């Protein structure tokens, strides 16, 4: 099954509506760090329901684009806003439908690892970003987060499982400077007392603390050279 088919099915089933609930806890932290200014043009790669695209627009950017490989996802996202300065487009991560040096800043939450060729995607982002522009890449599915490894078994499309170092190396290979890498703790998820473990997903409270408070979401920030 292709990424398009997988996520068109998600959209048709209404599963896109849960994306913000699942990811906002750490996405909001990454978005708050982005150095966007009034009038900037921004891109949300793998927009899904478009929640991050809409959040970026609330920061007074001039134009916010959400790109997704699944037409039904993009169609649903469009229906969730009537803001004329927010646009949702269908496109391939390896061939972004934007001109060279046309985007000020880019963001992606829990989508980058669906790329067929991650380095190609990074090179495309490098191409469309203006000099000094940034790419904020946030993922929960990464090598050090062993709690996420089973996700591949629940989805029919291939996912790229990179380590923190591989993210740094990949960004550099594509021509970015790596300005920052951090684990964003999810402090909104409630963790029960130790007496209530094991749970359906965690054997011990320490495991759950490690998953949400220590590993959280991996954020890698690349800067396009001047």
Secondary structure, 3 states (H helix, E strand, C coil): CCHHHHHHHHHHCCHHHHHHHHHHHHHHHHHHHCCCCCCCEEEEECCCCCHHHHHHHCCCCCEEEEEECCHHHHHHHHHCCCCCCEEEEECECCECCCCCCCEEEEEEECCHHHCCCHHHHHHHHHHHEEEEEEEEEEECCCCCCHHHHHHHHHCCCCCCCCCHHHHHHHHHHCCEEEEEEEEECCCCCCCCCHHHCCCCCCCCHHHHHHHHHHHCEEEEEEEECC
